[in-house]
């Protein structure tokens, strides 16, 4: 039995869900974990806060924009009430903060399994084209946008449709100049500059969820083909597949990144070129990570073990043909619960 208390961030479960609850489900359903599940959220309307069947305790923490020091001070308050052995961060926007705070968290008894700040920044959306070009990986032609005045020349350069992306989250496929302006304004209002404009590649989308240990050795990797996609390009349904050439490509990327911990690689396989184009590298597990456990590789459980200093062997091959479908659900809660998290910043379920 694996013992300890796990805290996760990313409790939003809307049309662009975060992985927090999926990670908890992986450990809870494993039958091998004994401990508390603690949710960390910075928005009182993060729907996962109210997942009473999954979380034992929930605490509000400062948003990533507030930086490292407010997070450290809040976590000091929390660990005076409850022990946290491991935190698995699940939002790209907070990864650098946790990397910087690693030693301070360690002094508080909190362990992490994440790469150094340098590796996190290398895979950022704004830096990924340079990384891909340096190491010879295929990537759609990408232009950085710092003003709306660039749009006409970008449309001429990339053609339509094109893909607009925020610096951390969100992407939209724009089919007309008018849509390009609308999506540009929407992304800037949500995330600020810079934005990315990317040539639209027609093809099938594939993702790899993977885990490497502290020595940067691969522990497990699960490949998924998207068979249902939301308007934001997020997987709403997918099936596990295997392609050794594709897996080797993923391994090569992880080696060049010198990666430690959870990661997701997103690709599109060109319908005409049949090449795999690297779209994004996310410095955390994807929202569909529960599929990995059901297919035979419980990557979140192994993450907890590795963070705790336990040895984990490379995993056996996963089962192909396993399908996930995502659905929405309602949480019915009392007003007292919302009042409690809003006023006191915490909920203890049991």
Buried (B, 14 or more C-beta within 10 A) or exposed (E): EBEBBBBBBBBBBEEBBBBBBBBBBBBBBBEEBEBBBBBBBBEBEBBBBBBBEBBBBBBBBBBBEEBBEBBBEBBEEBBEEBBBBBBBBBBBBBBBBBBBBBEBBEEBEBBBBBBBBEBBBBBBBBEBBEBBEEEEBBBBBBBBBEEEEBBEEBBEEBEBBBBBBBBBBBBBBBEEEEBBEBBBEBBBEEBEEBBBBBBBBEBEBBBBBBBBBEEBEBBBBBBBBBBBEEEEBBBBBBBBBEBEEBBEBBBEBBEBBEBBBBBBBBBBBBEEEEEBBBBBBBBBBBBBBBBBBBBBBBBBBBBBBBBBEEEBEEBEEBEBEBBBEBEEEEEEBEEEBBEBBEEEBBBBBE
